[in-house]
């Protein structure tokens, strides 16, 4: 059940006896920009490191240990046009440890973190600021050491090349980070608390009344909170963007980006899910079977869709000399789906896999939260479990074929060895 | 079927050893949509020299356990993923140093999926052609890991600590070693290690245990297995003197990565299972006191910029080996490894090792334990490790509560020795002038 706290702030309680824990999750959402992404990422490091009343990491960690090893962290993410700062905390349900007030203490802890940060005279404490900034710069510079991540960031940069904000990852840019000051971050903090939309979630064996009473103690400011269209759209371009990067790697990566123009609130989302499952979403998909298993060209070859940006990506790890063979095979798989070459068995299998995936997600506290978050933002898409499964099950071959015909290749990124 | 009730964690576990030797665990979990099945053999990448009591031993190519894992998915009539797909389940497998495990997650057709799991693992199909074809895929997998600095860092320190022991070899082997693998080799390994008496089956989900056990019993009764023979595994004997104290490699990374390792020796271990579990728990608590994020040592290293959030440590305890590794990205690898080594060697006199911290960290450990029980996969994986005899994952809360500070100090005496340390650095490529 979802309870409005004030305009732009809501509390959703998901009572369940399944878990031995209680999960608290607070998400701050704002229109994504390059500048905000960078400063908000640094803000999460600062808020996670210490606070006014827990001035060192060890004091903060000791409090978490005291709360029976509560898990706590902040991170950033992106969905369509939104930039999100996520605060999460998981505590053991008090009944297992004979400490009934553990949830109440967890809320008090989050209150310290969010409302009493280590700020003095309108700026973050200087030593912490300098150290966390330095650490974050080092971290961002090392992100590309993971070559799958590098390839995935590069293909997005290429696909969104005309939009400075959208091509920036959720964690921002090192060059922007270097310029930030301790007082800039105070402003970032203030803005987030006062202007972001806030979705609060609690999952576990607790009554909504108890949860509401505790959450009411968080002193959120009254104000106008900025909302936006969650979906990002961009026009098609008539030329495919290509980029090749050479680094000292053994395995090459070939990543592709396609425009789908299909969004979360569109009925075509369901045929798109089936299409993706058949194309490269599952181990029985055409990419897995033909690129990896039959041609033995790759260790991984898969596809995924983003229905908040109308995007589909394909990712492969291959031997660099097989680039054109791999490319031809990927195109052949898509062409086959465009011709509607889908057996009844393949269709049934993909539906069964999607159903399984959906039901599995109901066992995961964070998946339950993500579904509710989208219901808060897109109330018109709200549906029962049965309705969702009916949508999946009723997709026809022709609808899948139509989706396959609608996707268009926009960008190709290739990482090769020297 | 043996039924065991664990009040403190509110779980009931069912256990049975079948006539063919297969050990079966069933854990009912009300309200979960998911049923998770894990079928695991006590056979991993390090088991490369083996045989039966009284017979001569065989040596097989590195990476064969993992290769076998891949090949079991392929049958004469196609890929087993297809069958799981038809039954709406997702399936996977993984190979570690000491185990190979096959699994499915399903929300429907649990019986069909469980029987598919048993049948595909118990009906091998290897031909020279399918074996050859797999070499390309696994070659790609090996290369992918070779490009991963974290993986290279881990195997870098293992190579120093275990220069002869197969633990230092990549689980998937090397491109050269897998090239030697034949279908006959796969059958040899299969027949030795996939005997039911060397395997464990764990089922967890919203199931009826009696019914599930009957499915398994009927399935197993319809198959023939050779008689149970005792498996012998042989490993090179190594001494502390053979540890390589330092090595480094260069890779395209931005900052140096440093690891400090300590090798444990099996002869230092207590002999009975419970004492070994106390030892493992004791080391974990001791390391938390000395270097965990509540310690002054950690704060000091963090604030002086020697470590950052990439710092981490782990104590690994498995069949036949145990070691600890401490790693970080840092611009001062020497200062990092020297500081950590000094802190560890000084554990007896460190002011952090006191009753107050011990009590706090026991509390933390207990809480983390309860959080981990949300994951059905974690529960199943832990159970099939089967390292401590009758002591299982579900006995841990009581054991944690009974731990004393003295247990930690005794474990430290057994494990932390100056001669057992090694350092490994992964450095950025030198810029060409």
Interface residues (C-beta under 8 A of the other chain):
Chain A: X16 X17 X18 X19 X20 X21 X56 X57 X58 X61 X62 X64 X65 X66 X67 X68 X69 X70 X71 X90 X91 X92 X93 X96 X97 X127 X131 X134 X135 X138 X139 X141 X142 X145 X146 X147 X247 X248 X249 X250 X251 X282 X283 X284 X288 X289 X292 X293 X296 X297 X298 X299 X300 X317 X318 X319 X345 X348 X349 X350 X352 X353 X355 X356 X357 X359 X360 X362 X363 X365
Chain B: X8 X9 X10 X31 X32 X33 X34 X79 X81 X82 X85 X86 X87 X88 X89 X90 X91 X105 X106 X107 X108 X133 X134 X136 X137 X138 X140 X141 X143 X144 X146 X147 X148 X149 X251 X252 X253 X254 X255 X292 X293 X294 X295 X296 X298 X299 X302 X303 X305 X308 X309 X310 X329 X360 X361 X363 X364 X365 X366 X367 X368 X370 X371 X373 X374 X376 X429
